[in-house]
Amino acid sequence: MKITGAAVSPGLTGFYFDDQKAIKMGREHDGFAYLGQPATPGFSSVRQRGESISVMLMLENGSVAYGDCAAVQYSGAGGRDPLFLAADFIPVLEKEVLPRLVGRDITGFRQLAEEFDHLKHPDGSRFHTALRYGITQALLDAAARAAGCTMAEVVAKEYNCTLVDRQVPIFCQTGDDRYTNADKIIIKRADVLPHGLINNVEEKLGRRGEKLLEYVSWLKDRAIRLGGENYRPVLHIDVYGTIGQAFDDHTDRMADYLAQIEHAAYPFHIRIEGPMDRGSKPAQIEALAELRQTLKRRGIKVEIVADEWCNTLEDIREFVDAGAGDMVQIKTPDLGGINNTIEAILYAKERGIGAYLGGTCNETDRSAQVCVHIGIATQPDQMLAKPGMGVDEGLMIVYNEMNRTLALLRARGVV
């Protein structure tokens, strides 16, 4: 089936772009906004609306396949591609990408996705990760429509996955509203919570880690009180390197603290994402691997999740090969084409490392839906409820798309 036409449209994401550099420099809050000037090129304010671009492919049978180009909340930081604004990149799509798509025959996904993921500008540079993310989503949808099946089935067939009638555990994040939103997550009985956004030592972790210990104890008690004795979610908290800050990056001292975290969380299983940030990929890999081995040697069952400095498919392979974490977050927009997300999940699973199909609050309903199909086909250990930070909306989108798709696969005898 051929692509007979293509169009793009500007869109909004489920959250905002934040200038991480300016925030770290101490810009003050003004309600939900920030005061002061941005520090990262491209930003017009420290916090500004998140933007996306929908890519729509018109097919011979009259159907339309689409995907959404989107970038992470902290765009332009940590070596990522620059701020992604629709007005800047719609002309790029219209001039350099859509003419290459129109007229192409859709016989599958993988080969076309790899071609467009590696597409280059006339100057030899690669396309923005957000563009590659949305284009390949549309190509997966097109392949499914051409084959008359779900996107999950296309992924399973082309990447040799076995489809199973099993939900992927869903991870909900609270953002800064870590108490009220935790209640929402518990009432809706999500599988993994709360992320927590522990990104400041003084305000959120505590100089000796005491604030996070109190929060974990509260969270455990709250889950039992509101969820009942038969509700046993995994606790997964992102600490943004603050444990390393508080304990001077000393491995044994961090392990001592994580033993306290394990005790506070009991009987719940707990994961800690980004316990330290060593400032470079080689140093981060070495530090995470050392901490993980120390925890195992001492019988501490806290799992370590790699995030910072683990952005691309190549990064993920390096972290996995080094055993730098019990789990890796696969931050979908940062990997560019969704073919890389699929490869990353399978690579981690094959080597016995947990795969977290993540992403960002700053995505769209469409990118979240496409990721659900990837999750159903590849069965990562957990996937993020996205977009947004409000709990209800992101969980609804991911949960409903997952259950609709599984119901269709069951009705057709596929699983």
C-alpha positions as CSV (number, residue, x, y, z in Angstrom):
1,M,0.0,0.0,0.0
2,K,1.4,3.4,-1.0
3,I,1.5,6.7,0.8
4,T,-0.5,9.0,-1.4
5,G,-0.2,12.2,0.6
6,A,1.1,13.7,3.8
7,A,0.4,16.6,6.1
8,V,1.6,18.0,9.4
9,S,-0.1,20.1,12.1
10,P,1.2,21.9,15.2
11,G,0.1,20.5,18.6
12,L,0.5,20.8,22.3
13,T,2.0,18.3,24.7
14,G,0.8,17.1,28.1
15,F,3.3,19.3,30.0
16,Y,5.9,22.0,29.5
17,F,9.4,22.7,28.4
18,D,11.6,23.6,31.3
19,D,15.0,25.3,31.1
20,Q,16.9,23.0,33.4
21,K,20.1,25.1,33.4
22,A,18.1,28.2,34.6
23,I,16.3,26.2,37.2
24,K,19.6,24.8,38.6
25,M,20.9,28.4,38.7
26,G,18.1,29.2,41.2
27,R,15.3,30.9,39.2
28,E,12.4,31.5,41.6
29,H,8.9,30.1,41.3
30,D,6.1,32.5,40.4
31,G,3.0,30.3,40.9
32,F,3.4,27.7,38.2
33,A,5.8,29.8,36.2
34,Y,9.4,30.8,36.9
35,L,10.9,34.3,37.3
36,G,14.0,35.5,35.5
37,Q,15.6,35.0,32.2
38,P,16.2,31.6,30.5
39,A,19.7,30.3,30.2
40,T,19.4,27.7,27.5
41,P,19.4,28.8,23.8
42,G,16.0,28.7,22.2
43,F,14.0,29.3,25.4
44,S,11.9,32.5,25.6
45,S,11.1,31.8,29.3
46,V,12.3,29.4,31.9
47,R,9.0,27.4,31.6
48,Q,7.1,27.5,28.4
49,R,4.4,25.4,26.8
50,G,5.3,22.1,25.4
51,E,4.8,21.8,21.6
52,S,4.5,18.8,19.3
53,I,3.9,18.2,15.6
54,S,1.5,15.6,14.2
55,V,2.7,13.7,11.1
56,M,-0.2,12.3,9.0
57,L,0.3,9.9,6.2
58,M,-2.6,9.4,3.8
59,L,-2.8,5.8,2.4
60,E,-4.3,4.3,-0.8
61,N,-7.2,2.8,1.0
62,G,-8.3,6.2,2.4
63,S,-7.1,5.7,5.9
64,V,-4.7,8.0,7.7
65,A,-1.7,6.9,9.8
66,Y,-0.2,9.4,12.3
67,G,2.4,9.9,14.9
68,D,3.5,12.8,17.1
69,C,6.9,14.5,17.2
70,A,7.7,15.4,20.8
71,A,10.7,16.1,23.0
72,V,11.5,15.7,26.7
73,Q,10.7,18.3,29.3
74,Y,14.3,19.3,29.8
75,S,15.1,19.8,26.1
76,G,18.4,21.3,25.2
77,A,20.0,19.9,28.4
78,G,22.5,17.1,29.0
79,G,23.6,16.9,25.4
80,R,20.1,16.6,24.0
81,D,18.9,18.1,20.8
82,P,17.8,21.8,21.0
83,L,14.3,23.1,22.1
84,F,11.6,21.6,19.8
85,L,9.2,24.3,18.6
86,A,6.6,23.5,16.0
87,A,7.1,26.7,14.0
88,D,10.8,25.9,13.6
89,F,10.4,22.3,12.5
90,I,7.2,22.2,10.4
91,P,9.1,23.7,7.5
92,V,11.8,21.1,7.8
93,L,9.2,18.3,7.6
94,E,7.4,19.9,4.7
95,K,10.6,20.5,2.7
96,E,12.9,17.6,3.6
97,V,10.8,14.7,4.8
98,L,7.3,14.6,3.4
99,P,8.4,14.6,-0.3
100,R,10.5,11.4,0.6
101,L,7.4,9.8,2.2
102,V,4.8,10.4,-0.5
103,G,4.8,7.6,-3.0
104,R,6.6,5.1,-0.8
105,D,5.2,1.6,-0.6
106,I,4.4,0.4,2.9
107,T,5.3,-3.3,3.0
108,G,6.4,-3.3,6.6
109,F,7.8,-1.1,9.4
110,R,11.4,-2.0,10.3
111,Q,13.3,-1.2,7.2
112,L,11.5,2.1,6.5
113,A,11.9,3.1,10.2
114,E,15.6,2.6,10.1
115,E,15.9,4.5,6.8
116,F,14.1,7.6,8.2
117,D,15.7,7.4,11.6
118,H,19.1,7.7,9.9
119,L,17.9,10.4,7.4
120,K,20.3,13.4,7.2
121,H,20.0,17.0,6.3
122,P,21.9,18.2,3.2
123,D,24.8,19.3,5.5
124,G,25.1,15.7,6.8
125,S,23.6,16.3,10.2
126,R,20.9,14.0,11.6
127,F,17.3,15.1,12.1
128,H,16.1,16.2,15.5
129,T,15.2,13.3,17.7
130,A,11.7,14.6,18.0
131,L,11.2,14.4,14.3
132,R,12.5,10.9,14.1
133,Y,10.3,9.9,17.0
134,G,7.1,11.1,15.3
135,I,7.9,10.0,11.8
136,T,8.6,6.4,12.8
137,Q,5.4,6.4,14.9
138,A,3.4,7.3,11.7
139,L,5.3,4.6,9.8
140,L,4.4,1.9,12.4
141,D,0.7,3.0,12.2
142,A,0.9,2.9,8.4
143,A,2.4,-0.6,8.4
144,A,-0.4,-1.8,10.7
145,R,-3.1,-0.3,8.6
146,A,-1.6,-1.8,5.4
147,A,-1.5,-5.2,7.0
148,G,-4.9,-4.9,8.7
149,C,-3.7,-5.6,12.2
150,T,-2.6,-3.8,15.3
151,M,0.7,-2.0,15.7
152,A,1.7,-4.5,18.4
153,E,1.3,-7.3,15.9
154,V,3.6,-5.6,13.4
155,V,6.3,-5.1,16.1
156,A,6.0,-8.7,17.3
157,K,6.3,-10.1,13.7
158,E,9.2,-8.0,12.6
159,Y,11.2,-8.3,15.8
160,N,10.4,-11.9,16.5
161,C,8.5,-11.3,19.7
162,T,5.8,-13.7,21.1
163,L,2.6,-11.9,21.8
164,V,1.1,-12.8,25.2
165,D,-2.2,-11.9,26.9
166,R,-0.5,-10.0,29.7
167,Q,-0.6,-6.3,30.7
168,V,2.6,-4.4,31.1
169,P,2.8,-2.9,34.7
170,I,2.1,0.8,34.5
171,F,4.2,3.3,36.4
172,C,2.5,6.6,37.5
173,Q,4.4,9.7,38.5
174,T,3.2,12.3,41.0
175,G,5.4,15.2,40.1
176,D,5.8,17.7,42.9
177,D,2.4,16.9,44.3
178,R,3.7,13.8,45.8
179,Y,1.1,13.3,48.5
180,T,-2.3,14.0,46.8
181,N,-1.2,12.4,43.5
182,A,0.1,9.3,45.4
183,D,-3.4,9.0,46.8
184,K,-4.8,9.1,43.3
185,I,-2.4,6.5,42.1
186,I,-3.2,4.2,45.0
187,I,-7.0,4.6,44.6
188,K,-6.6,3.6,40.9
189,R,-4.4,0.7,41.9
190,A,-1.5,1.4,39.5
191,D,1.3,-1.1,39.5
192,V,4.3,1.2,40.2
193,L,4.5,4.5,41.9
194,P,5.3,7.4,42.6
195,H,8.5,8.7,40.9
196,G,8.3,11.5,43.5
197,L,10.6,14.1,41.8
198,I,13.2,14.1,44.6
199,N,15.5,16.6,42.9
200,N,16.7,18.8,45.9
201,V,18.7,17.7,48.9
202,E,17.6,20.3,51.4
203,E,13.9,20.4,50.4
204,K,13.1,16.9,49.4
205,L,15.8,14.3,50.4
206,G,17.1,15.8,53.6
207,R,20.7,16.4,54.4
208,R,20.9,12.9,56.0
209,G,18.2,11.5,53.8
210,E,15.6,11.8,56.5
211,K,12.9,13.5,54.4
212,L,12.8,10.8,51.8
213,L,12.8,8.1,54.6
214,E,9.7,9.8,56.1
215,Y,8.1,10.0,52.7
216,V,8.7,6.3,51.9
217,S,7.3,5.3,55.3
218,W,4.2,7.5,54.7
219,L,3.8,6.0,51.2
220,K,3.9,2.5,52.4
221,D,1.4,3.2,55.1
222,R,-0.8,5.0,52.7
223,A,-0.7,2.2,50.1
224,I,-1.8,-0.3,52.8
225,R,-4.5,2.0,54.2
226,L,-6.1,3.0,50.9
227,G,-5.2,0.0,48.8
228,G,-5.7,-2.8,51.3
229,E,-3.5,-5.8,52.2
230,N,-3.8,-7.3,48.7
231,Y,-2.4,-4.2,47.0
232,R,1.4,-4.5,46.6
233,P,2.7,-2.0,44.1
234,V,6.4,-1.5,43.4
235,L,7.8,1.7,44.9
236,H,10.0,3.5,42.3
237,I,11.6,6.8,43.3
238,D,13.7,9.1,41.1
239,V,16.2,11.0,43.3
240,Y,18.1,12.9,40.5
241,G,21.5,12.2,42.0
242,T,20.7,13.7,45.4
243,I,21.7,10.6,47.4
244,G,25.2,10.9,46.0
245,Q,25.2,14.6,46.9
246,A,24.1,14.0,50.5
247,F,26.6,11.2,51.1
248,D,29.5,12.6,49.1
249,D,29.2,9.9,46.4
250,H,30.6,7.4,49.0
251,T,29.5,3.9,47.9
252,D,29.3,2.3,51.3
253,R,27.5,5.3,52.9
254,M,25.0,5.3,50.1
255,A,24.5,1.6,50.6
256,D,23.9,2.1,54.3
257,Y,21.2,4.7,53.5
258,L,19.6,2.4,50.9
259,A,19.4,-0.3,53.5
260,Q,17.3,2.2,55.6
261,I,15.1,2.9,52.5
262,E,14.6,-0.9,52.1
263,H,13.5,-1.2,55.7
264,A,11.2,1.8,55.5
265,A,9.5,0.4,52.3
266,Y,9.0,-3.2,53.6
267,P,7.0,-5.2,52.6
268,F,7.0,-3.4,49.3
269,H,9.7,-3.8,46.7
270,I,11.6,-0.6,46.0
271,R,13.6,0.9,43.1
272,I,15.8,4.0,43.3
273,E,16.4,5.8,40.0
274,G,19.5,7.9,39.5
275,P,21.1,7.6,43.0
276,M,24.0,9.7,41.9
277,D,25.2,11.8,39.0
278,R,28.9,11.6,38.3
279,G,28.9,14.1,35.5
280,S,29.8,11.9,32.6
281,K,28.8,8.6,31.0
282,P,31.9,6.6,31.9
283,A,32.0,7.8,35.5
284,Q,28.2,7.1,35.9
285,I,28.5,3.6,34.5
286,E,31.4,2.8,36.8
287,A,29.6,4.3,39.9
288,L,26.3,2.5,39.3
289,A,28.0,-0.8,38.6
290,E,30.0,-0.5,41.9
291,L,26.9,0.5,43.9
292,R,24.8,-2.3,42.5
293,Q,27.5,-4.9,43.3
294,T,27.9,-3.5,46.8
295,L,24.1,-3.8,47.4
296,K,24.1,-7.4,46.2
297,R,27.1,-8.3,48.3
298,R,25.4,-6.9,51.4
299,G,22.0,-8.5,50.6
300,I,20.3,-5.2,50.2
301,K,17.4,-5.7,47.8
302,V,16.9,-2.1,46.6
303,E,17.1,-2.1,42.8
304,I,19.0,0.6,41.0
305,V,17.6,2.2,37.9
306,A,19.9,4.0,35.3
307,D,18.6,7.2,33.8
308,E,21.1,10.1,33.6
309,W,23.7,9.7,30.9
310,C,21.7,6.7,29.5
311,N,19.9,8.4,26.7
312,T,20.5,6.8,23.3
313,L,20.4,3.1,22.1
314,E,24.2,3.1,22.2
315,D,24.2,4.4,25.8
316,I,21.7,1.8,26.9
317,R,23.8,-1.0,25.5
318,E,26.8,0.3,27.3
319,F,25.0,0.5,30.7
320,V,23.5,-2.9,30.2
321,D,26.8,-4.5,29.2
322,A,28.5,-3.1,32.3
323,G,25.7,-4.2,34.6
324,A,25.3,-0.5,35.6
325,G,21.8,-0.9,37.2
326,D,19.2,-3.5,37.7
327,M,17.0,-1.6,35.3
328,V,17.5,1.0,32.5
329,Q,15.0,3.7,31.7
330,I,14.4,3.9,27.9
331,K,13.5,7.5,27.5
332,T,11.6,7.2,24.3
333,P,11.9,10.7,22.7
334,D,15.6,10.8,23.4
335,L,16.2,7.6,21.3
336,G,14.7,9.2,18.1
337,G,13.1,6.5,16.0
338,I,10.8,4.1,17.9
339,N,12.8,1.3,16.2
340,N,15.5,2.2,18.7
341,T,13.1,1.9,21.6
342,I,12.2,-1.6,20.5
343,E,15.8,-2.6,20.1
344,A,16.7,-1.2,23.5
345,I,13.9,-3.1,25.4
346,L,14.9,-6.4,23.7
347,Y,18.6,-5.8,24.3
348,A,18.1,-5.3,28.0
349,K,15.7,-8.2,28.4
350,E,18.0,-10.6,26.6
351,R,20.8,-9.8,29.0
352,G,18.8,-10.0,32.2
353,I,18.5,-6.3,32.9
354,G,15.1,-4.7,33.7
355,A,13.6,-2.7,30.9
356,Y,11.6,0.4,31.8
357,L,9.7,1.8,28.8
358,G,9.8,5.4,29.9
359,G,9.6,8.7,28.2
360,T,8.5,12.1,29.4
361,C,5.5,14.0,30.9
362,N,6.0,16.3,27.8
363,E,4.6,13.8,25.2
364,T,1.2,13.5,23.7
365,D,-1.7,11.1,23.7
366,R,-0.6,9.7,20.4
367,S,3.0,9.0,21.3
368,A,1.8,7.3,24.5
369,Q,-0.6,5.1,22.5
370,V,2.1,4.0,20.1
371,C,4.4,3.2,23.0
372,V,1.6,0.9,24.5
373,H,1.8,-1.2,21.4
374,I,5.5,-1.5,21.6
375,G,5.1,-2.5,25.3
376,I,2.5,-5.2,24.5
377,A,4.8,-6.7,21.8
378,T,8.1,-6.5,23.8
379,Q,6.8,-6.9,27.4
380,P,9.2,-4.5,29.3
381,D,9.1,-4.7,33.1
382,Q,7.1,-1.5,33.3
383,M,6.0,1.4,31.2
384,L,5.3,5.0,32.1
385,A,1.8,6.5,32.3
386,K,2.1,9.5,30.1
387,P,1.8,12.4,29.2
388,G,1.3,15.0,32.0
389,M,1.8,15.1,35.7
390,G,-1.8,14.9,36.8
391,V,-1.9,11.0,37.1
392,D,-5.5,10.5,35.9
393,E,-5.0,11.6,32.2
394,G,-1.8,9.7,31.5
395,L,-2.9,6.6,33.3
396,M,-6.2,6.6,31.4
397,I,-4.6,6.9,28.0
398,V,-2.1,4.1,28.6
399,Y,-4.4,1.8,30.5
400,N,-7.3,2.1,28.1
401,E,-5.1,1.7,25.0
402,M,-3.5,-1.4,26.5
403,N,-6.8,-3.0,27.4
404,R,-8.5,-2.2,24.1
405,T,-5.6,-3.7,22.2
406,L,-5.4,-6.9,24.3
407,A,-9.2,-7.3,24.0
408,L,-8.9,-7.1,20.2
409,L,-6.0,-9.6,20.1
410,R,-8.0,-12.0,22.3
411,A,-11.2,-11.6,20.2
412,R,-9.2,-12.5,17.0
413,G,-7.4,-15.4,18.7
414,V,-4.0,-13.8,18.4
415,V,-3.2,-14.3,22.1
